[in-house]
Amino acid sequence: MNISEFVLNQEALGSFMYFWNEANKDKNSSGYGLVRDRAPSNPSISSIAAVGFGLTAIPIGIKKGWISLKEGIERVNGTLDTLLYHAENINGFFYHFLDLETAKRVWNCEVSLIDTAIAICGALFAGEYFGGEIRHKAQKLYMNVNWQWYYDEDKNWFYMGYTPERGFEGHWDFYAEQLMVYFLASASPTYPVKADAFYSFFRNIATYKNYRFINSWLGSIFTYQFSHAWFDLRNLKDKKGVDWFENSIQATLANREYCIDNRERFKGFSENSWGLTACDGPSGYEGRYGSLPSGLFNNENITDGTIPPAGAAGSIVFTPKESTEALVYYYKNIPGLFGKYGFKDAFNIDVEPLWIAEDYLGIDKGITLLMIENYKSGFVWDTFMKNEYVNKAFELIGLDKNYNIFDKRKQII
């Protein structure tokens, strides 16, 4: 086994063990199966997005032989019961953060559209893998979500967030990680939203050197990754001619190029150290980490030399060579970065002494695990794409399956 394969295997195993170990394992608890938002800090807080990644992680663990089929069925069944009967929600949408024990809202957080979508993706994936009772529960969970409630029909946009105290605030008016929302909402058997909502958000065409793509607001690389973890968009174009998989390739290469161009400013940046995205930093979690280009009207991203391994790892399906080389580099050259769950969340060598994040973040371990598995076997894609509603969504939205697969280097627009 060469070093590249070793690092990928160890990172995948560590990421899986995060979801297996850092979940509520008390079968008598209202929060059974909920996954911690981060570890080792905040021991009592779960994020609903981490739960979605966790539901996808379980079949990967079974496939790899890390847990038994019986163990996986028990965990997934119980987790779905928690989501169906205990987790606090409004109209099928879950709060972003839940108490790990009670499954109730914490921190007066928002009812989250995108994090609920991640949870639904995880549930539907588990349903396709296990079938039977689990598929039935996953479909019920999906049918409970009232997408119409979270949708502003006048603007043809989804709202950004909702809290009981303030109501709806903002809109998903710009491209980001929300492609999954349109797929799930358009094909909903109970509360569908019209498919042309997929074409309503701003598609700002940006360039960075030779790379041209529809960019996200803050340039955080996770926005080009998350929907692709489940939905296989390879070799497809939408009705406006956009190849979203190629878009993520271009955005990933631009992110890497941005780091190369700024290696004189930040000694941690290089051709093997890149992937700027939301993560922990020396001053705490920062959602504005990203690379240029960002923002329709101005550049609001933050760059301070912090590198999260999930940035490159989560893009391994887009840039396999560059991502693998980055992970090997981190493993060999950043002491203390690799721990019990694989890579810790981030590092910054511009800080004296070397700064290493204390925590592992569920969403970062999740995108890492799923994308490594997709890169190695296509397992998540192949399983998820069997779902009837996923296929219906692609048809409704108008994704062209006849796209020439050998024509990958042409412009996306």
C-alpha positions in Angstrom: 0.0 0.0 0.0 1.5 3.3 -1.0 1.4 6.4 1.2 -1.5 8.0 -0.7 -3.8 5.0 -0.3 -2.7 4.7 3.4 -3.6 8.3 4.2 -7.0 8.1 2.4 -7.9 4.9 4.2 -6.9 6.2 7.6 -8.7 9.5 7.1 -11.8 7.6 6.0 -11.7 5.3 8.9 -11.1 8.1 11.4 -14.0 10.1 9.9 -16.3 7.2 10.2 -15.3 6.6 13.8 -16.3 10.1 14.6 -19.9 9.4 13.6 -19.9 6.0 15.3 -18.4 7.2 18.6 -19.7 10.8 18.9 -23.3 9.9 18.8 -25.9 9.4 21.5 -25.7 5.7 22.1 -28.3 5.6 24.9 -31.3 3.7 23.4 -33.6 5.0 26.1 -32.8 8.6 25.3 -34.9 10.9 23.2 -31.8 11.9 21.3 -30.6 8.4 20.4 -28.5 8.5 17.3 -28.0 12.3 17.2 -24.4 13.2 16.3 -22.3 15.8 18.1 -21.7 19.0 16.2 -18.1 18.9 17.3 -15.7 16.9 19.6 -14.3 17.0 22.1 -15.9 20.4 23.0 -19.6 21.0 23.2 -20.4 17.5 24.4 -24.2 18.1 24.6 -24.8 19.7 21.3 -25.8 17.9 18.1 -26.1 19.5 14.6 -28.8 18.1 12.3 -26.4 18.3 9.4 -24.0 16.0 11.2 -26.9 13.6 11.7 -27.4 13.5 7.9 -23.8 12.8 7.3 -23.9 10.2 10.0 -26.8 8.4 8.4 -24.7 8.1 5.3 -21.6 7.1 7.2 -23.2 3.9 8.7 -23.6 2.0 5.4 -20.0 3.1 4.4 -18.9 1.5 7.7 -20.8 -1.7 6.9 -19.4 -1.9 3.4 -15.9 -1.4 4.8 -16.4 -4.0 7.5 -15.9 -1.5 10.3 -19.2 -2.4 11.9 -21.7 -5.2 11.4 -24.9 -5.0 9.4 -26.8 -5.7 12.6 -25.1 -2.8 14.4 -25.8 -0.5 11.5 -29.4 -1.3 11.2 -29.9 -0.7 14.9 -28.3 2.7 14.8 -30.0 3.9 11.7 -33.4 2.7 12.8 -33.1 4.4 16.1 -31.8 7.6 14.6 -34.8 7.8 12.2 -37.2 7.2 15.1 -35.5 10.1 16.9 -36.0 12.4 13.9 -39.6 11.3 13.4 -40.8 11.4 17.0 -38.5 13.4 19.2 -36.4 16.0 17.3 -37.9 19.4 17.6 -39.0 20.8 14.2 -41.5 23.1 12.5 -43.3 21.8 9.4 -40.8 19.0 9.1 -37.8 21.4 9.2 -35.3 20.8 12.0 -33.6 23.3 14.2 -29.9 23.6 13.3 -28.7 22.6 16.7 -30.4 20.2 19.1 -29.6 19.0 22.6 -27.9 15.6 22.3 -30.1 14.1 25.0 -33.5 15.7 24.6 -33.5 16.4 20.8 -34.8 19.9 21.7 -33.7 23.3 20.2 -30.6 24.9 21.8 -29.1 28.5 21.6 -32.3 29.9 20.1 -31.0 28.7 16.8 -32.8 28.9 13.5 -35.0 26.3 11.8 -32.5 25.4 9.1 -33.4 24.8 5.4 -30.1 23.5 4.3 -29.2 21.4 7.3 -32.6 19.8 7.1 -31.9 19.0 3.5 -28.6 17.3 4.5 -30.5 15.2 7.1 -33.1 14.2 4.5 -30.3 13.2 2.0 -28.7 11.1 4.7 -32.1 9.4 5.5 -32.9 8.7 1.9 -29.5 7.3 1.3 -29.9 4.9 4.2 -33.4 4.0 2.9 -32.0 3.0 -0.4 -29.2 1.0 1.2 -31.2 -0.9 3.8 -34.7 -1.0 2.2 -37.7 -2.2 4.1 -38.6 -0.5 7.3 -35.8 2.0 7.1 -36.8 3.0 3.6 -40.4 3.5 4.9 -39.2 5.7 7.7 -36.9 7.7 5.5 -39.7 8.4 3.0 -42.0 9.5 5.8 -39.4 11.9 7.1 -39.1 13.3 3.6 -42.8 13.6 3.1 -43.1 15.5 6.4 -41.1 18.4 5.1 -43.3 21.3 3.9 -41.0 22.9 1.3 -43.7 25.3 0.3 -43.7 26.9 3.8 -40.0 27.8 3.5 -40.4 29.2 0.0 -41.2 32.8 -1.0 -43.4 32.4 -4.0 -43.3 36.1 -4.8 -39.5 36.1 -5.3 -39.2 32.5 -6.4 -36.5 32.0 -3.8 -36.3 30.0 -0.6 -35.9 31.9 2.6 -32.5 31.9 4.2 -33.6 31.2 7.8 -36.5 31.1 10.2 -36.9 31.5 14.0 -40.2 31.7 15.9 -39.0 35.0 17.4 -38.2 36.8 14.2 -40.0 34.9 11.4 -38.3 34.4 8.0 -35.2 36.3 7.2 -33.2 36.7 4.1 -33.2 34.5 0.9 -31.1 32.0 -0.9 -30.7 34.5 -3.7 -27.1 33.5 -4.7 -25.4 30.3 -5.6 -24.1 28.2 -2.7 -24.5 24.7 -1.4 -28.3 24.7 -1.8 -28.7 22.8 -5.1 -29.9 19.8 -3.0 -32.8 21.9 -1.7 -34.2 22.4 -5.2 -33.9 18.7 -6.1 -35.6 17.6 -2.9 -38.3 20.2 -3.0 -39.2 19.9 -6.7 -39.8 16.1 -6.4 -41.6 16.2 -3.0 -44.6 13.9 -3.1 -46.4 16.0 -0.5 -45.3 19.7 -0.7 -43.5 20.3 -4.0 -42.1 23.6 -5.1 -42.1 24.4 -8.8 -39.0 23.1 -10.5 -38.1 26.5 -12.1 -37.0 27.7 -8.6 -33.7 26.0 -9.6 -33.2 28.7 -12.2 -34.1 31.7 -10.0 -31.0 32.4 -8.0 -28.3 34.7 -9.2 -25.7 33.0 -11.3 -22.7 35.3 -11.1 -20.1 34.2 -13.6 -16.7 35.0 -12.2 -13.1 34.3 -13.2 -9.9 33.8 -11.4 -7.0 33.7 -13.8 -7.9 30.9 -16.3 -10.8 29.5 -14.2 -14.4 30.5 -15.0 -17.3 29.5 -13.0 -20.5 30.5 -11.1 -19.1 31.6 -7.8 -20.6 31.5 -4.2 -20.9 34.5 -2.0 -17.8 33.9 0.2 -15.8 31.6 -1.9 -15.8 28.9 0.7 -15.1 25.6 -1.0 -17.7 23.6 0.9 -20.4 25.5 -1.1 -19.1 23.7 -4.2 -19.1 20.3 -2.5 -22.1 19.5 -0.3 -24.8 18.9 -2.8 -22.4 16.7 -4.9 -21.8 14.4 -1.9 -25.2 12.7 -2.7 -26.4 13.9 -6.1 -24.3 12.6 -9.0 -24.1 15.5 -11.4 -21.3 14.2 -13.5 -21.8 14.6 -17.2 -25.0 16.6 -16.9 -26.1 20.0 -17.9 -29.1 22.0 -16.8 -31.5 23.8 -19.2 -29.2 26.9 -19.1 -26.3 24.8 -20.2 -24.5 24.7 -16.8 -22.5 21.7 -15.9 -22.4 22.0 -12.1 -19.8 19.3 -11.6 -17.5 21.1 -14.0 -18.4 24.3 -12.1 -17.0 22.7 -8.9 -13.9 21.6 -10.7 -13.2 25.1 -11.9 -14.0 26.6 -8.4 -11.7 24.1 -6.7 -8.8 24.7 -9.0 -9.3 28.5 -8.6 -9.2 28.0 -4.8 -6.0 26.1 -5.0 -4.5 28.7 -7.4 -5.5 31.5 -5.0 -3.5 29.8 -2.3 -0.5 29.4 -4.6 -0.7 33.1 -5.5 -0.7 34.1 -1.8 2.1 31.8 -0.5 4.2 34.9 0.0 1.6 36.3 2.4 0.9 33.1 4.2 3.7 30.5 4.6 1.1 27.8 5.1 -0.2 28.2 1.6 1.2 26.2 -1.3 0.3 24.0 -4.2 -0.1 21.2 -1.6 -1.8 23.3 1.1 -5.1 24.8 0.0 -8.8 24.5 0.2 -10.1 27.6 2.0 -13.5 27.0 3.6 -15.6 27.6 6.7 -13.8 26.0 9.7 -12.3 26.6 13.1 -9.5 29.2 13.2 -7.2 30.6 15.8 -9.9 33.0 17.0 -12.8 30.5 16.8 -15.1 29.2 14.1 -15.2 31.4 11.0 -17.8 31.0 8.3 -16.2 33.6 6.1 -13.0 31.8 5.3 -12.8 31.5 1.5 -10.9 32.5 -1.6 -11.5 35.0 -4.4 -13.7 35.5 -6.3 -16.4 36.0 -3.8 -19.5 38.2 -3.6 -21.6 39.7 -6.3 -20.9 43.3 -5.2 -17.9 43.1 -3.0 -15.4 40.7 -1.6 -16.2 39.7 2.0 -14.2 36.6 2.5 -11.5 36.2 5.2 -8.0 34.8 4.7 -5.6 34.5 7.6 -3.5 31.5 6.7 -5.9 28.9 8.2 -6.1 25.6 6.2 -8.8 23.0 6.9 -7.9 19.5 5.5 -11.6 19.0 4.6 -11.2 21.7 2.0 -9.0 19.5 -0.2 -10.5 16.2 1.0 -14.1 17.3 0.2 -13.0 18.1 -3.4 -11.3 14.9 -4.1 -13.9 13.9 -6.7 -13.2 17.1 -8.6 -9.4 17.2 -8.2 -8.2 13.7 -7.3 -4.5 14.3 -7.8 -4.3 17.7 -6.2 -6.5 16.7 -3.2 -4.6 13.5 -2.5 -1.3 15.3 -2.7 -2.6 17.8 -0.2 -3.7 15.2 2.3 -0.4 13.4 2.1 1.4 16.6 2.6 -0.6 17.4 5.7 -0.1 13.9 7.1 3.7 14.1 6.6 4.4 17.7 7.5 2.0 19.1 10.0 2.8 17.5 13.4 -0.2 17.0 15.7 -2.8 17.5 12.9 -3.7 13.8 12.6 -5.5 12.3 15.6 -8.1 9.7 16.7 -10.6 10.8 14.1 -8.2 11.5 11.3 -7.3 15.1 10.6 -8.4 17.7 13.1 -10.4 20.6 11.7 -7.7 23.0 10.7 -4.2 24.4 11.2 -2.3 27.7 10.8 1.4 27.8 10.7 1.4 31.6 10.4 0.5 31.6 14.1 3.4 31.2 16.5 3.6 28.6 17.7 1.9 26.3 15.1 -1.9 26.4 15.8 -3.8 23.2 15.5 -7.6 23.0 16.1 -8.6 21.1 19.2 -11.8 19.9 17.6 -13.1 17.7 14.9 -16.3 19.1 13.2 -19.1 16.7 12.2 -19.8 18.4 8.9 -16.1 18.5 7.9 -15.6 14.9 8.8 -18.8 14.1 6.9 -17.9 15.7 3.6 -14.5 14.2 3.8 -15.8 10.6 4.4 -18.5 10.8 1.7 -16.2 12.3 -1.0 -13.4 9.9 -0.3 -15.8 7.0 -0.7 -17.3 8.5 -3.9 -13.8 9.0 -5.3 -12.8 5.4 -4.5 -16.0 3.5 -5.4 -18.9 5.8 -6.2 -20.8 4.0 -3.5 -22.8 7.0 -2.1 -23.7 8.3 -5.6 -24.6 4.8 -6.9 -26.9 4.1 -3.9 -28.5 7.5 -3.6 -29.2 7.8 -7.3 -31.5 4.7 -7.1 -34.1 6.8 -5.3 -37.2 7.4 -7.4 -37.6 11.0 -6.1 -34.1 11.9 -7.0 -34.6 10.7 -10.5 -37.9 12.6 -10.7 -36.2 15.8 -9.6 -33.5 15.5 -12.3 -36.3 15.1 -14.9 -38.4 18.0 -13.6 -35.5 20.4 -13.4 -34.3 19.3 -16.9 -30.8 17.9 -16.4 -29.6 16.6 -19.7 -28.3 13.0 -19.4 -27.1 13.0 -23.0 -24.2 15.4 -22.4 -21.0 14.3 -24.2 -18.8 12.9 -21.4 -15.7 13.5 -23.4 -16.3 17.2 -23.7 -15.3 18.1 -20.1 -12.9 21.0 -20.8 -15.3 23.3 -22.6 -16.7 26.4 -20.8 -19.5 25.7 -18.5 -21.7 28.5 -19.7 
